[in-house]
Amino acid sequence: MPLNHLTWNQLGYHAKPCGLLDVNGYYACLADHMDHMVNQGFVVKEHRRMVMTASTPGDLIDQFEVYDPPQVDKWIDKKKGL
């Protein structure tokens, strides 16, 4: 998952799901860190939910199929008074 894919999702350029195929726990630390960023207030929980993880391709695709992109106000829109 290229980082720009997640950024474009957050900015509303697309609504495609983002996923990490966590084979043998490779991305477990990254997922834990993303949870920590939410707990510390650096990332909103809706943006965290944009990144799904699964240990098998089938499980990840199952998550993609039921993905409902979050609707999050953009800070830039708030600054412009939109």
N, CA, C and O of each residue as an XYZ file, in Angstrom:
328
protein
N       0.846     -1.168      0.000
C       0.000      0.000      0.000
C       0.893      1.233      0.000
O       1.524      1.536      1.013
N       0.956      1.939     -1.101
C       1.734      3.181     -1.112
C       1.103      4.198     -0.160
O      -0.119      4.268     -0.034
N       1.940      4.977      0.501
C       1.420      5.964      1.453
C       0.536      6.999      0.775
O      -0.406      7.502      1.388
N       0.825      7.326     -0.481
C      -0.026      8.312     -1.144
C      -1.446      7.772     -1.333
O      -2.391      8.557     -1.404
N      -1.613      6.466     -1.414
C      -2.951      5.873     -1.534
C      -3.781      6.218     -0.301
O      -4.949      6.591     -0.418
N      -3.185      6.096      0.862
C      -3.888      6.418      2.110
C      -4.149      7.922      2.194
O      -5.238      8.342      2.584
N      -3.163      8.725      1.833
C      -3.334     10.181      1.871
C      -4.445     10.619      0.935
O      -5.276     11.445      1.311
N      -4.475     10.089     -0.264
C      -5.527     10.452     -1.222
C      -6.895     10.044     -0.686
O      -7.886     10.741     -0.905
N      -6.947      8.920      0.014
C      -8.191      8.476      0.636
C      -8.630      9.477      1.698
O      -9.797      9.866      1.742
N      -7.699      9.893      2.553
C      -8.017     10.863      3.600
C      -8.483     12.190      3.017
O      -9.366     12.840      3.576
N      -7.898     12.590      1.905
C      -8.260     13.863      1.272
C      -9.542     13.781      0.454
O     -10.068     14.797      0.000
N     -10.038     12.564      0.270
C     -11.282     12.395     -0.468
C     -11.098     12.290     -1.962
O     -12.071     12.411     -2.706
N      -9.862     12.067     -2.436
C      -9.624     11.903     -3.870
C     -10.165     10.577     -4.381
O     -10.455     10.438     -5.570
N     -10.299      9.608     -3.495
C     -10.916      8.327     -3.832
C     -11.459      7.713     -2.546
O     -11.156      8.180     -1.449
N     -12.257      6.674     -2.690
C     -12.852      6.011     -1.525
C     -12.528      4.523     -1.522
O     -13.313      3.708     -1.038
N     -11.373      4.180     -2.063
C     -10.972      2.772     -2.131
C     -10.387      2.329     -0.801
O      -9.750      3.122     -0.107
N     -10.597      1.070     -0.439
C     -10.023      0.581      0.816
C      -8.509      0.434      0.723
O      -7.956      0.244     -0.360
N      -7.853      0.523      1.866
C      -6.418      0.319      1.976
C      -6.200     -0.888      2.879
O      -6.892     -1.048      3.884
N      -5.254     -1.724      2.529
C      -5.057     -2.911      3.343
C      -3.619     -3.342      3.432
O      -2.805     -3.071      2.549
N      -3.326     -4.018      4.519
C      -2.021     -4.617      4.749
C      -2.210     -6.120      4.874
O      -2.974     -6.586      5.719
N      -1.524     -6.867      4.045
C      -1.552     -8.321      4.137
C      -0.497     -8.713      5.172
O       0.697     -8.732      4.874
N      -0.934     -9.017      6.357
C      -0.071     -9.213      7.525
C       0.374    -10.672      7.632
O      -0.036    -11.391      8.543
N       1.204    -11.092      6.707
C       1.697    -12.470      6.688
C       2.683    -12.669      7.842
O       3.652    -11.924      7.990
N       2.414    -13.679      8.642
C       3.264    -14.023      9.786
C       3.477    -12.847     10.740
O       4.526    -12.752     11.377
N       2.496    -11.956     10.843
C       2.583    -10.844     11.785
C       3.540     -9.738     11.379
O       3.916     -8.910     12.210
N       3.942     -9.711     10.108
C       4.928     -8.730      9.643
C       4.495     -7.292      9.942
O       5.318     -6.475     10.354
N       3.212     -6.973      9.739
C       2.727     -5.607      9.921
C       2.058     -5.376     11.280
O       1.446     -4.329     11.490
N       2.163     -6.316     12.184
C       1.516     -6.182     13.496
C       2.019     -4.945     14.242
O       1.229     -4.224     14.852
N       3.318     -4.701     14.198
C       3.871     -3.528     14.891
C       3.363     -2.232     14.271
O       3.090     -1.267     14.986
N       3.235     -2.203     12.951
C       2.712     -1.012     12.285
C       1.257     -0.783     12.675
O       0.866      0.349     12.960
N       0.460     -1.829     12.692
C      -0.946     -1.707     13.088
C      -1.048     -1.249     14.540
O      -1.885     -0.407     14.866
N      -0.207     -1.793     15.412
C      -0.191     -1.362     16.813
C       0.191      0.109     16.923
O      -0.377      0.852     17.723
N       1.159      0.520     16.110
C       1.584      1.916     16.142
C       0.467      2.841     15.653
O       0.279      3.926     16.204
N      -0.269      2.425     14.632
C      -1.394      3.235     14.160
C      -2.453      3.356     15.250
O      -3.048      4.421     15.420
N      -2.692      2.279     15.987
C      -3.629      2.335     17.118
C      -3.110      3.298     18.187
O      -3.883      4.060     18.768
N      -1.813      3.263     18.443
C      -1.195      4.166     19.416
C      -1.354      5.627     18.972
O      -1.621      6.500     19.798
N      -1.189      5.890     17.676
C      -1.351      7.255     17.168
C      -2.777      7.749     17.401
O      -2.984      8.925     17.699
N      -3.755      6.863     17.267
C      -5.147      7.233     17.556
C      -5.293      7.548     19.035
O      -5.872      8.571     19.402
N      -4.769      6.671     19.886
C      -4.878      6.862     21.334
C      -4.212      8.151     21.811
O      -4.641      8.750     22.797
N      -3.168      8.573     21.108
C      -2.449      9.793     21.472
C      -3.029     11.040     20.802
O      -2.575     12.155     21.062
N      -4.036     10.852     19.935
C      -4.696     11.994     19.310
C      -4.037     12.513     18.044
O      -4.376     13.602     17.581
N      -3.100     11.759     17.471
C      -2.434     12.191     16.251
C      -3.189     11.779     14.993
O      -3.001     12.378     13.933
N      -4.036     10.769     15.102
C      -4.825     10.267     13.983
C      -6.250     10.055     14.474
O      -6.462      9.524     15.564
N      -7.220     10.467     13.677
C      -8.613     10.232     14.087
C      -8.963      8.773     13.802
O      -8.458      8.172     12.853
N      -9.832      8.220     14.636
C     -10.149      6.792     14.530
C     -10.742      6.438     13.175
O     -10.558      5.319     12.697
N     -11.457      7.381     12.541
C     -12.028      7.099     11.215
C     -10.936      6.875     10.181
O     -11.076      6.026      9.300
N      -9.843      7.638     10.285
C      -8.737      7.433      9.351
C      -8.021      6.119      9.635
O      -7.557      5.450      8.712
N      -7.931      5.754     10.894
C      -7.295      4.466     11.237
C      -8.078      3.308     10.642
O      -7.496      2.329     10.175
N      -9.400      3.424     10.661
C     -10.232      2.339     10.122
C     -10.086      2.200      8.609
O     -10.530      1.204      8.037
N      -9.473      3.180      7.957
C      -9.255      3.081      6.512
C      -8.213      2.020      6.169
O      -8.177      1.532      5.039
N      -7.375      1.662      7.120
C      -6.320      0.675      6.879
C      -6.711     -0.625      7.558
O      -6.711     -0.731      8.785
N      -7.040     -1.599      6.745
C      -7.435     -2.905      7.268
C      -6.252     -3.861      7.195
O      -5.394     -3.743      6.320
N      -6.221     -4.806      8.123
C      -5.169     -5.815      8.108
C      -5.802     -7.193      8.205
O      -6.843     -7.382      8.834
N      -5.149     -8.135      7.571
C      -5.575     -9.538      7.632
C      -4.370    -10.409      7.321
O      -3.427     -9.979      6.657
N      -4.417    -11.626      7.806
C      -3.284    -12.534      7.597
C      -3.411    -13.352      6.320
O      -2.450    -14.000      5.904
N      -4.587    -13.331      5.690
C      -4.757    -14.061      4.424
C      -5.392    -13.131      3.385
O      -6.152    -12.228      3.734
N      -5.075    -13.358      2.117
C      -5.683    -12.535      1.073
C      -7.212    -12.601      1.087
O      -7.876    -11.584      0.888
N      -7.767    -13.780      1.318
C      -9.220    -13.938      1.335
C      -9.879    -13.100      2.418
O     -10.915    -12.475      2.189
N      -9.266    -13.091      3.611
C      -9.815    -12.297      4.705
C      -9.739    -10.800      4.401
O     -10.652    -10.046      4.736
N      -8.653    -10.380      3.769
C      -8.509     -8.972      3.421
C      -9.532     -8.574      2.358
O     -10.125     -7.498      2.440
N      -9.736     -9.415      1.388
C     -10.737     -9.140      0.352
C     -12.136     -9.105      0.961
O     -12.957     -8.273      0.575
N     -12.414     -9.996      1.902
C     -13.711     -9.957      2.590
C     -13.933     -8.613      3.268
O     -15.036     -8.069      3.226
N     -12.893     -8.075      3.890
C     -13.005     -6.756      4.526
C     -13.221     -5.662      3.479
O     -14.002     -4.735      3.693
N     -12.531     -5.776      2.356
C     -12.691     -4.798      1.276
C     -14.137     -4.775      0.771
O     -14.682     -3.712      0.473
N     -14.737     -5.938      0.682
C     -16.091     -6.032      0.128
C     -17.138     -5.334      0.993
O     -18.163     -4.889      0.477
N     -16.897     -5.232      2.288
C     -17.865     -4.577      3.168
C     -17.381     -3.196      3.632
O     -17.974     -2.589      4.525
N     -16.313     -2.716      3.024
C     -15.735     -1.427      3.398
C     -16.713     -0.294      3.107
O     -17.261     -0.188      2.010
N     -16.914      0.536      4.101
C     -17.750      1.726      3.977
C     -16.865      2.912      4.320
O     -16.554      3.121      5.493
N     -16.447      3.698      3.324
C     -15.506      4.778      3.609
C     -16.076      5.793      4.601
O     -17.232      6.202      4.488
N     -15.263      6.188      5.563
C     -15.743      7.153      6.553
C     -15.895      8.540      5.947
O     -15.196      8.901      5.001
N     -16.803      9.296      6.499
C     -16.993     10.688      6.112
C     -16.416     11.545      7.237
O     -17.004     11.665      8.312
N     -15.269     12.130      6.969
C     -14.570     12.917      7.974
C     -14.401     14.334      7.454
O     -13.955     14.540      6.325
N     -14.764     15.318      8.289
C     -14.538     16.711      7.906
C     -13.051     16.938      7.713
O     -12.232     16.437      8.483
N     -12.712     17.684      6.696
C     -11.316     18.012      6.409
C     -10.966     19.304      7.131
O     -11.743     20.258      7.118
N      -9.800     19.333      7.759
C      -9.384     20.541      8.475
C      -9.257     21.705      7.520
O      -9.531     22.844      7.899
N      -8.852     21.449      6.298
C      -8.691     22.533      5.326
C     -10.041     23.178      5.019
O     -10.117     24.391      4.824
N     -11.113     22.371      4.974
C     -12.443     22.913      4.748
C     -12.890     23.772      5.924
O     -13.564     24.786      5.744
N     -12.514     23.361      7.114
C     -12.872     24.127      8.309
C     -12.177     25.492      8.291
O     -12.768     26.503      8.670
N     -10.898     25.508      7.840
C     -10.161     26.771      7.780
C     -10.789     27.728      6.768
O     -10.798     28.942      6.972
N     -11.313     27.171      5.677
C     -11.918     28.000      4.629
C     -13.352     28.395      4.970
O     -13.967     29.205      4.277
N     -13.874     27.812      6.046
C     -15.234     28.113      6.425
C     -16.270     27.379      5.592
O     -17.406     27.836      5.463
N     -15.880     26.233      5.022
C     -16.792     25.435      4.189
C     -17.577     24.463      5.022
O     -18.392     23.711      4.489
